Amino acid sequence: MAVSTPPILHLDTLDLQTQAHGELYEARMASFASPLGAHMLGGKLVVVPPGKRAWPFHGHHANEELFVILSGSGRLRYSDGDHALRAGDVALCPASGAASAHQIINTGDTDLRYLAISTMNEPDVIDYPDSGKFAVIAGAAPGGDKASRSVDHVGRYADAVGYWDDET
């Protein structure tokens, strides 16, 4: 008989890994969905220190994201403006590219803890409106196993070439 994955884990048992870049980006995070055996749903516990954010302002074309604020306070920078966040809030960012671009920023003086839950559709195209970039990901959804990706490309919209360029 195959050993099954228990259907429950406690967030306090997760081994948080730090991701940081420059002065603005820092977060400790760990997946809770894949250890439970999820394949079509992604979920991470994210802990962001005061004044930081986990990811750049971005919007997915193929994946919805849902954020459940557990503790702390911050703001959701969204395509239509800024929205205050506090413990108990739930925020949805649908899949519509730059039209639903989003970023969570810790504006409080304690850690901001939240669950980031998403669909795991691939391929996905992700817009980064602040920098004029896009990412194309296939083979594993954003948040999935990077080693399984067959396409993982970040480019700038300004560098676009024509469909027939360099074709003979």
C-alpha positions as CSV (number, residue, x, y, z in Angstrom):
1,M,0.0,0.0,0.0
2,A,1.4,3.4,-0.9
3,V,2.1,5.9,1.8
4,S,-0.2,9.0,1.5
5,T,0.7,12.5,2.4
6,P,-1.1,13.7,5.5
7,P,-3.8,16.3,4.6
8,I,-2.7,18.8,7.2
9,L,0.5,20.6,8.1
10,H,1.1,23.5,10.6
11,L,2.6,26.7,9.2
12,D,5.0,26.8,12.2
13,T,6.7,23.6,10.9
14,L,7.7,25.2,7.5
15,D,11.4,25.8,6.8
16,L,11.4,29.4,5.6
17,Q,14.0,30.4,3.0
18,T,15.1,34.0,2.5
19,Q,14.8,35.7,-0.9
20,A,16.4,39.2,-1.1
21,H,17.4,41.6,-3.8
22,G,18.8,45.1,-3.3
23,E,17.3,47.5,-0.7
24,L,13.6,46.9,-1.5
25,Y,13.1,43.2,-1.7
26,E,13.2,40.7,1.1
27,A,11.0,37.9,2.3
28,R,11.2,34.6,4.1
29,M,8.9,32.0,2.5
30,A,8.0,28.3,2.2
31,S,5.5,26.3,0.2
32,F,2.7,24.7,2.0
33,A,0.6,23.4,-1.0
34,S,3.2,21.1,-2.6
35,P,4.2,19.4,0.6
36,L,0.5,18.5,1.0
37,G,0.5,17.0,-2.4
38,A,-1.2,19.8,-4.4
39,H,-0.5,19.9,-8.1
40,M,-3.1,22.4,-9.4
41,L,-2.9,24.9,-6.6
42,G,0.1,26.7,-5.2
43,G,0.5,28.1,-1.8
44,K,3.3,29.8,0.2
45,L,3.6,31.4,3.6
46,V,5.4,34.7,3.0
47,V,6.9,36.8,5.8
48,V,8.0,40.3,4.7
49,P,10.0,42.6,7.1
50,P,9.0,46.3,7.6
51,G,9.6,48.5,4.5
52,K,10.2,45.5,2.2
53,R,8.3,43.7,-0.5
54,A,8.7,40.1,-1.8
55,W,8.3,40.7,-5.6
56,P,8.2,43.5,-8.2
57,F,4.9,45.0,-9.3
58,H,3.6,42.3,-11.7
59,G,0.5,40.8,-13.3
60,H,-0.1,37.3,-14.6
61,H,-1.9,36.4,-17.8
62,A,-2.7,32.8,-16.8
63,N,-2.8,32.6,-13.0
64,E,-5.0,34.0,-10.3
65,E,-3.5,34.9,-6.9
66,L,-5.3,35.2,-3.6
67,F,-3.6,36.7,-0.5
68,V,-4.7,36.1,3.0
69,I,-3.2,38.5,5.5
70,L,-2.4,36.7,8.8
71,S,-0.6,39.4,10.8
72,G,0.9,42.8,10.3
73,S,-0.1,45.6,8.0
74,G,0.8,46.9,4.6
75,R,-0.6,48.0,1.3
76,L,-1.6,46.3,-1.8
77,R,-0.3,48.3,-4.7
78,Y,-2.8,47.5,-7.5
79,S,-3.3,48.6,-11.0
80,D,-6.2,50.9,-9.9
81,G,-4.3,52.4,-6.9
82,D,-3.2,51.5,-3.4
83,H,-5.3,49.6,-0.8
84,A,-4.5,49.2,2.9
85,L,-4.0,45.7,4.2
86,R,-4.4,44.3,7.7
87,A,-4.8,41.0,9.5
88,G,-7.9,39.3,8.3
89,D,-8.0,40.8,4.8
90,V,-8.3,38.7,1.7
91,A,-7.2,40.1,-1.6
92,L,-7.7,38.7,-5.1
93,C,-5.6,39.5,-8.2
94,P,-7.2,37.9,-11.2
95,A,-5.3,36.8,-14.3
96,S,-5.4,39.8,-16.7
97,G,-1.7,40.9,-17.1
98,A,-0.9,44.5,-16.4
99,A,-4.6,45.3,-15.8
100,S,-4.3,43.3,-12.5
101,A,-0.7,44.1,-11.7
102,H,0.0,43.9,-8.0
103,Q,2.5,44.1,-5.2
104,I,2.3,43.7,-1.5
105,I,4.4,46.2,0.6
106,N,5.0,46.0,4.3
107,T,4.3,49.5,5.6
108,G,4.0,48.5,9.2
109,D,6.7,48.2,11.9
110,T,6.4,44.4,12.4
111,D,6.6,41.5,10.0
112,L,3.8,41.2,7.5
113,R,2.7,37.5,7.3
114,Y,0.4,36.3,4.6
115,L,-0.6,33.2,2.6
116,A,-0.1,33.6,-1.2
117,I,-2.4,31.1,-3.0
118,S,-2.5,30.7,-6.7
119,T,-3.6,28.5,-9.6
120,M,-0.7,26.7,-11.2
121,N,-1.4,27.2,-14.9
122,E,1.4,27.1,-17.4
123,P,2.5,28.5,-19.7
124,D,2.2,31.9,-18.2
125,V,3.2,35.4,-19.3
126,I,3.9,37.9,-16.6
127,D,3.9,41.7,-17.1
128,Y,6.2,44.0,-15.1
129,P,4.7,47.5,-15.8
130,D,7.4,49.5,-13.8
131,S,10.3,48.1,-15.8
132,G,8.6,47.4,-19.2
133,K,9.6,43.8,-18.9
134,F,7.7,40.5,-19.4
135,A,8.4,36.9,-18.4
136,V,7.4,33.8,-20.3
137,I,7.3,30.5,-18.3
138,A,6.4,27.0,-19.5
139,G,7.0,23.5,-18.2
140,A,6.3,24.5,-14.6
141,A,4.1,27.3,-13.4
142,P,5.4,30.3,-11.6
143,G,6.1,29.2,-8.0
144,G,6.7,25.6,-9.3
145,D,9.8,23.6,-9.8
146,K,12.2,25.9,-11.8
147,A,14.3,22.9,-12.9
148,S,11.2,21.6,-14.7
149,R,10.8,24.7,-16.9
150,S,11.3,24.3,-20.6
151,V,11.0,28.1,-21.1
152,D,12.0,30.7,-18.6
153,H,12.7,34.0,-20.4
154,V,12.6,37.6,-19.2
155,G,12.7,40.3,-21.8
156,R,11.7,43.9,-22.5
157,Y,8.7,44.9,-24.6
158,A,10.9,47.7,-26.1
159,D,13.2,45.0,-27.6
160,A,10.5,43.3,-29.7
161,V,11.3,42.1,-33.2
162,G,8.9,41.5,-36.1
163,Y,7.5,38.0,-36.6
164,W,9.4,37.6,-40.0
165,D,12.6,39.3,-38.9
166,D,15.7,37.1,-39.7
167,E,13.5,34.4,-41.4
168,T,14.6,33.4,-44.9
